[in-house]
Amino acid sequence: MDAVTIDYAVARSAGRAALRPGPELSRAEASEVVDGLRSAARASVAHVAEVTGLTSPPSQDDMLVVDRATWLDANLEMVESLLAAAGASGAEGLRGRLAGLGNGVQVGGALGLLSGRILGQFVPFGRQRLLLVAPNIAAMERRLGVDGADFRLWVCLHEQTHRLQFVQAPWLGEYLVRQLAHLLDEPEDSSATPSRPSSAIEALLTPAQRIVFNQMTAVMSLLEGYADVMMDRVGTDVVPTVALIRERFNAHRQRRGLVKVVNKLMGLDLKLAQYRDGAVFCRAVIERVGVAGLNAVYESSGMLPTLDEIHAPDVWLARAFPTVEVGAGDVSRPEGNSSP
């Protein structure tokens, strides 16, 4: 595997140079947003555990309200941990130093630009943390014209779901690291015949790498779609204006013009597709076998849907429940059926 060298000091400088100022808030307004997010983060734990049936984490010390610069530092730390775990860091010599400088500028600059758009994030690699980016959440709730308390809790529900997903499936982080290691490999030959590339990123990959990329896309679609569905399933008793928030947030996601071009250049269009496709898959499975049936995806890597199955939920259902006639409502899976 070729090393991926990043000069993290350069990346941090490039990222900070790309940071944009947040919304203008008075000291009282900023304090109200931060306190509200901390309260929402604590409240979201029980709500997500109830609606998903996933195991609740024992500690809440890893839920942090941060600014854009702190989010940037946390993600650079995650990149470093992730590449090290995948065995893809540490090139030496002049060539390695030059590559590190170039990669540092690119990675840091990209994260700096993203720092103004991310509302929240669960960091599953390195130091596991749930991050809530206060200035971005404050700006978004103003832009959408929605109730601040409801919106903060709604965002927390999404990120808390990601936190519980990795608690429920402790093997998931290692699985994603292995997939990244395969993706970074440069195989000399492959007899695989992949589908036509659907993005510029896929076009740069070898046939074998594209297969791995598609599986990682399937997993990320599942994780994001699951969280998107669950943050709405809590209902109006928990988030009274949830329908209005979803309507306006979806309209914001689907903006056209320059925003759409920027999303495509930064790869965010792929992320939006993951939310959409994953949510469609999760809703279809829940309709047939309930949330408990959908939670079979956390049993083992063998139960994760493929990208084809994300687009054809019935195929995954037939594989996951081969001896059960599935219908509306929760079902129990037969023993010994945790892998294909």
NORVEN-V86984 format. One record per residue. N is the residue number from 1. RES is the residue in three letters. OMEGA is omega in degrees with one decimal (NA if undefined). D_FIRST is the distance of its C-alpha to the first C-alpha in Angstrom with 2 decimals. Layout:
n=[N | N]
res=[RES | RES]
omega=[OMEGA | OMEGA]
d_first=[D_FIRST | D_FIRST]
This chain:
n=[1 | 2 | 3 | 4 | 5 | 6 | 7 | 8 | 9 | 10 | 11 | 12 | 13 | 14 | 15 | 16 | 17 | 18 | 19 | 20 | 21 | 22 | 23 | 24 | 25 | 26 | 27 | 28 | 29 | 30 | 31 | 32 | 33 | 34 | 35 | 36 | 37 | 38 | 39 | 40 | 41 | 42 | 43 | 44 | 45 | 46 | 47 | 48 | 49 | 50 | 51 | 52 | 53 | 54 | 55 | 56 | 57 | 58 | 59 | 60 | 61 | 62 | 63 | 64 | 65 | 66 | 67 | 68 | 69 | 70 | 71 | 72 | 73 | 74 | 75 | 76 | 77 | 78 | 79 | 80 | 81 | 82 | 83 | 84 | 85 | 86 | 87 | 88 | 89 | 90 | 91 | 92 | 93 | 94 | 95 | 96 | 97 | 98 | 99 | 100 | 101 | 102 | 103 | 104 | 105 | 106 | 107 | 108 | 109 | 110 | 111 | 112 | 113 | 114 | 115 | 116 | 117 | 118 | 119 | 120 | 121 | 122 | 123 | 124 | 125 | 126 | 127 | 128 | 129 | 130 | 131 | 132 | 133 | 134 | 135 | 136 | 137 | 138 | 139 | 140 | 141 | 142 | 143 | 144 | 145 | 146 | 147 | 148 | 149 | 150 | 151 | 152 | 153 | 154 | 155 | 156 | 157 | 158 | 159 | 160 | 161 | 162 | 163 | 164 | 165 | 166 | 167 | 168 | 169 | 170 | 171 | 172 | 173 | 174 | 175 | 176 | 177 | 178 | 179 | 180 | 181 | 182 | 183 | 184 | 185 | 186 | 187 | 188 | 189 | 190 | 191 | 192 | 193 | 194 | 195 | 196 | 197 | 198 | 199 | 200 | 201 | 202 | 203 | 204 | 205 | 206 | 207 | 208 | 209 | 210 | 211 | 212 | 213 | 214 | 215 | 216 | 217 | 218 | 219 | 220 | 221 | 222 | 223 | 224 | 225 | 226 | 227 | 228 | 229 | 230 | 231 | 232 | 233 | 234 | 235 | 236 | 237 | 238 | 239 | 240 | 241 | 242 | 243 | 244 | 245 | 246 | 247 | 248 | 249 | 250 | 251 | 252 | 253 | 254 | 255 | 256 | 257 | 258 | 259 | 260 | 261 | 262 | 263 | 264 | 265 | 266 | 267 | 268 | 269 | 270 | 271 | 272 | 273 | 274 | 275 | 276 | 277 | 278 | 279 | 280 | 281 | 282 | 283 | 284 | 285 | 286 | 287 | 288 | 289 | 290 | 291 | 292 | 293 | 294 | 295 | 296 | 297 | 298 | 299 | 300 | 301 | 302 | 303 | 304 | 305 | 306 | 307 | 308 | 309 | 310 | 311 | 312 | 313 | 314 | 315 | 316 | 317 | 318 | 319 | 320 | 321 | 322 | 323 | 324 | 325 | 326 | 327 | 328 | 329 | 330 | 331 | 332 | 333 | 334 | 335 | 336 | 337 | 338 | 339 | 340]
res=[MET | ASP | ALA | VAL | THR | ILE | ASP | TYR | ALA | VAL | ALA | ARG | SER | ALA | GLY | ARG | ALA | ALA | LEU | ARG | PRO | GLY | PRO | GLU | LEU | SER | ARG | ALA | GLU | ALA | SER | GLU | VAL | VAL | ASP | GLY | LEU | ARG | SER | ALA | ALA | ARG | ALA | SER | VAL | ALA | HIS | VAL | ALA | GLU | VAL | THR | GLY | LEU | THR | SER | PRO | PRO | SER | GLN | ASP | ASP | MET | LEU | VAL | VAL | ASP | ARG | ALA | THR | TRP | LEU | ASP | ALA | ASN | LEU | GLU | MET | VAL | GLU | SER | LEU | LEU | ALA | ALA | ALA | GLY | ALA | SER | GLY | ALA | GLU | GLY | LEU | ARG | GLY | ARG | LEU | ALA | GLY | LEU | GLY | ASN | GLY | VAL | GLN | VAL | GLY | GLY | ALA | LEU | GLY | LEU | LEU | SER | GLY | ARG | ILE | LEU | GLY | GLN | PHE | VAL | PRO | PHE | GLY | ARG | GLN | ARG | LEU | LEU | LEU | VAL | ALA | PRO | ASN | ILE | ALA | ALA | MET | GLU | ARG | ARG | LEU | GLY | VAL | ASP | GLY | ALA | ASP | PHE | ARG | LEU | TRP | VAL | CYS | LEU | HIS | GLU | GLN | THR | HIS | ARG | LEU | GLN | PHE | VAL | GLN | ALA | PRO | TRP | LEU | GLY | GLU | TYR | LEU | VAL | ARG | GLN | LEU | ALA | HIS | LEU | LEU | ASP | GLU | PRO | GLU | ASP | SER | SER | ALA | THR | PRO | SER | ARG | PRO | SER | SER | ALA | ILE | GLU | ALA | LEU | LEU | THR | PRO | ALA | GLN | ARG | ILE | VAL | PHE | ASN | GLN | MET | THR | ALA | VAL | MET | SER | LEU | LEU | GLU | GLY | TYR | ALA | ASP | VAL | MET | MET | ASP | ARG | VAL | GLY | THR | ASP | VAL | VAL | PRO | THR | VAL | ALA | LEU | ILE | ARG | GLU | ARG | PHE | ASN | ALA | HIS | ARG | GLN | ARG | ARG | GLY | LEU | VAL | LYS | VAL | VAL | ASN | LYS | LEU | MET | GLY | LEU | ASP | LEU | LYS | LEU | ALA | GLN | TYR | ARG | ASP | GLY | ALA | VAL | PHE | CYS | ARG | ALA | VAL | ILE | GLU | ARG | VAL | GLY | VAL | ALA | GLY | LEU | ASN | ALA | VAL | TYR | GLU | SER | SER | GLY | MET | LEU | PRO | THR | LEU | ASP | GLU | ILE | HIS | ALA | PRO | ASP | VAL | TRP | LEU | ALA | ARG | ALA | PHE | PRO | THR | VAL | GLU | VAL | GLY | ALA | GLY | ASP | VAL | SER | ARG | PRO | GLU | GLY | ASN | SER | SER | PRO]
omega=[176.2 | 177.5 | 173.8 | -175.2 | 177.7 | 172.4 | -171.7 | 174.4 | 176.3 | 179.7 | 179.9 | 178.6 | 179.4 | 179.5 | -179.7 | 176.8 | -178.4 | 179.8 | 175.2 | 178.4 | 179.0 | -179.7 | 178.0 | -179.9 | 172.6 | 178.5 | -179.3 | 179.4 | 179.7 | 178.9 | 179.6 | 178.5 | -178.2 | 179.6 | 179.1 | 178.8 | 178.2 | 178.1 | 179.9 | 179.2 | 178.8 | -178.1 | -174.7 | -176.5 | -177.6 | -179.4 | -179.2 | 178.8 | -178.8 | -173.9 | -177.9 | -173.2 | 179.9 | -178.4 | 179.5 | 178.2 | -176.7 | -175.0 | 176.8 | -177.1 | -175.7 | 178.5 | -169.9 | 171.0 | -170.7 | 171.3 | -175.5 | -179.4 | 178.7 | 175.5 | 178.0 | -178.8 | -179.8 | -179.0 | 173.7 | 176.2 | 178.7 | 178.6 | -179.6 | 179.0 | -177.0 | 180.0 | 177.8 | 179.2 | 179.6 | 179.2 | -172.3 | -179.7 | 170.6 | 176.2 | -176.7 | 173.7 | -177.9 | -179.9 | 178.6 | 179.5 | 178.9 | 177.0 | 179.1 | 177.8 | -179.8 | 179.3 | 178.7 | 178.4 | -177.3 | -177.6 | -179.8 | 179.3 | -179.9 | 179.8 | 177.2 | 177.5 | -179.8 | -175.3 | 179.2 | -175.2 | -176.5 | 179.3 | -179.3 | -177.0 | 167.0 | -179.5 | -174.5 | -175.7 | -174.7 | 175.6 | -178.2 | -177.7 | 170.6 | -176.7 | 175.9 | -172.9 | -169.8 | -177.7 | -180.0 | 178.6 | 177.9 | 179.6 | -176.6 | -179.2 | 174.1 | -177.6 | -178.0 | -178.2 | -177.3 | 179.0 | -174.8 | -178.1 | 179.0 | -177.1 | 179.7 | 178.3 | 179.9 | 177.4 | -179.8 | 178.8 | 180.0 | -176.5 | 176.9 | 176.2 | 177.2 | 179.1 | -179.3 | 176.9 | -178.5 | 172.6 | 179.7 | -177.7 | -177.2 | 177.7 | -170.8 | 179.6 | 179.0 | 178.1 | -179.5 | 176.5 | 178.7 | 179.2 | 177.3 | 178.6 | 177.1 | -178.4 | -179.5 | 175.9 | 176.7 | -178.6 | -179.4 | -176.9 | 176.6 | 178.6 | -178.3 | 176.7 | -175.2 | 175.9 | 178.7 | -179.0 | -177.4 | 179.8 | 178.3 | 179.4 | -179.9 | -178.1 | -179.6 | -174.4 | 172.3 | 178.4 | -179.7 | 178.8 | -178.8 | 176.9 | 178.6 | 179.1 | 179.3 | 179.2 | 176.6 | 176.7 | 178.4 | -178.9 | 179.9 | 176.2 | 177.5 | -175.9 | -178.1 | 179.5 | 178.2 | -179.2 | 179.4 | 179.6 | -175.2 | -178.9 | 176.0 | -176.3 | 178.3 | 172.9 | -174.2 | 176.4 | -178.9 | 178.7 | -173.6 | -176.0 | -174.3 | -178.4 | 179.0 | 179.2 | -179.6 | -179.2 | -177.2 | 179.6 | 177.0 | 177.7 | 177.8 | 178.8 | -172.2 | 178.7 | -178.2 | 178.6 | -175.5 | -179.9 | 179.6 | 178.4 | 179.5 | 178.1 | -179.0 | -179.6 | -177.9 | 179.5 | -177.9 | 176.0 | 176.0 | 178.8 | 179.1 | 176.9 | 178.1 | 176.6 | -175.0 | -175.1 | 179.5 | 179.2 | 177.7 | 178.0 | -176.5 | 179.4 | 180.0 | -179.7 | 179.3 | 179.5 | -177.0 | -172.1 | 178.1 | -179.5 | 179.4 | 177.3 | 177.7 | -177.9 | 173.8 | 179.8 | -177.7 | -178.1 | -178.4 | 179.1 | 178.4 | 179.9 | 177.4 | 178.1 | 170.4 | 178.5 | 175.9 | -179.3 | 174.6 | -179.3 | 178.2 | -175.1 | -179.8 | 178.3 | 176.9 | 179.8 | 179.1 | 179.0 | -176.3 | -176.5 | -172.6 | -176.8 | -176.2 | 174.1 | -172.8 | 177.7 | -178.2 | 176.7 | -178.5 | 177.6 | 174.0 | 179.7 | 178.0 | -179.7 | 172.4 | -178.9 | -176.0 | 177.7 | -175.9 | NA]
d_first=[0.00 | 3.80 | 6.40 | 9.13 | 12.29 | 15.60 | 18.96 | 20.61 | 24.05 | 23.88 | 22.65 | 25.60 | 28.01 | 26.94 | 27.21 | 30.61 | 31.80 | 31.09 | 32.92 | 36.15 | 39.28 | 40.12 | 43.46 | 46.61 | 47.73 | 50.54 | 49.94 | 51.68 | 49.64 | 46.33 | 47.50 | 48.57 | 45.17 | 43.29 | 45.79 | 45.74 | 41.97 | 42.05 | 44.83 | 43.11 | 39.89 | 41.97 | 43.99 | 41.04 | 39.79 | 42.76 | 43.03 | 39.47 | 39.79 | 43.03 | 42.00 | 38.66 | 39.59 | 36.37 | 36.47 | 37.44 | 35.46 | 37.69 | 37.27 | 37.62 | 36.59 | 33.21 | 34.92 | 35.18 | 37.01 | 35.24 | 35.57 | 33.07 | 31.90 | 31.21 | 29.29 | 27.12 | 26.49 | 25.71 | 23.08 | 21.38 | 21.39 | 19.97 | 17.07 | 16.33 | 16.70 | 14.66 | 11.51 | 12.13 | 12.74 | 9.53 | 7.71 | 6.76 | 9.67 | 11.38 | 11.03 | 14.29 | 17.10 | 19.07 | 16.40 | 14.47 | 17.88 | 18.83 | 15.75 | 16.52 | 20.09 | 19.49 | 17.16 | 19.69 | 22.53 | 21.03 | 19.94 | 23.12 | 25.34 | 24.23 | 24.76 | 28.01 | 29.28 | 28.35 | 30.12 | 33.41 | 32.75 | 31.32 | 34.15 | 32.37 | 29.06 | 27.95 | 24.92 | 23.26 | 20.42 | 21.25 | 25.03 | 26.29 | 29.00 | 31.08 | 31.72 | 34.73 | 34.93 | 38.68 | 39.35 | 37.52 | 39.36 | 42.62 | 42.11 | 41.24 | 44.21 | 46.45 | 45.01 | 45.51 | 48.89 | 48.31 | 49.47 | 47.36 | 47.57 | 46.73 | 43.75 | 42.26 | 42.59 | 41.15 | 37.98 | 37.75 | 38.12 | 34.99 | 32.78 | 34.47 | 33.59 | 29.86 | 30.47 | 32.28 | 29.71 | 27.14 | 29.98 | 31.00 | 27.49 | 25.84 | 23.00 | 22.15 | 20.06 | 17.76 | 17.64 | 16.61 | 13.81 | 12.49 | 13.02 | 11.20 | 8.01 | 8.77 | 9.73 | 6.70 | 5.06 | 6.78 | 9.10 | 11.61 | 14.51 | 16.03 | 19.68 | 19.84 | 22.43 | 21.83 | 24.62 | 25.43 | 23.36 | 25.52 | 24.06 | 22.59 | 19.29 | 19.12 | 20.06 | 16.89 | 14.69 | 14.16 | 16.50 | 14.12 | 12.71 | 16.38 | 17.35 | 15.12 | 16.41 | 19.89 | 19.68 | 18.62 | 21.50 | 23.78 | 23.12 | 23.66 | 26.74 | 28.07 | 27.69 | 29.19 | 31.85 | 32.89 | 33.39 | 35.29 | 37.59 | 38.26 | 39.16 | 41.96 | 43.10 | 44.54 | 47.43 | 50.22 | 51.41 | 48.34 | 47.63 | 50.97 | 49.70 | 46.48 | 47.52 | 48.30 | 45.06 | 43.01 | 45.05 | 44.68 | 41.02 | 40.16 | 42.25 | 40.35 | 36.98 | 38.33 | 39.60 | 39.54 | 39.86 | 37.80 | 36.27 | 34.87 | 33.40 | 31.76 | 30.36 | 28.77 | 27.29 | 25.78 | 24.56 | 27.29 | 28.83 | 25.98 | 26.69 | 30.37 | 29.77 | 28.00 | 31.13 | 33.42 | 31.82 | 30.99 | 34.55 | 36.07 | 34.18 | 35.24 | 38.82 | 39.09 | 37.91 | 40.18 | 43.08 | 42.66 | 41.69 | 42.00 | 39.65 | 39.48 | 38.27 | 35.58 | 34.40 | 33.29 | 29.91 | 29.33 | 29.96 | 26.51 | 23.42 | 25.32 | 27.99 | 25.93 | 27.08 | 25.05 | 25.38 | 28.14 | 29.88 | 29.80 | 31.94 | 33.96 | 34.78 | 37.18 | 34.40 | 32.68 | 36.14 | 36.92 | 33.79 | 34.26 | 38.03 | 38.78 | 42.06 | 43.32 | 45.42 | 43.98 | 46.25 | 46.93 | 46.37 | 44.10 | 43.41 | 42.10 | 39.33 | 40.14 | 38.79 | 35.65 | 34.25 | 31.10 | 28.65 | 28.95]
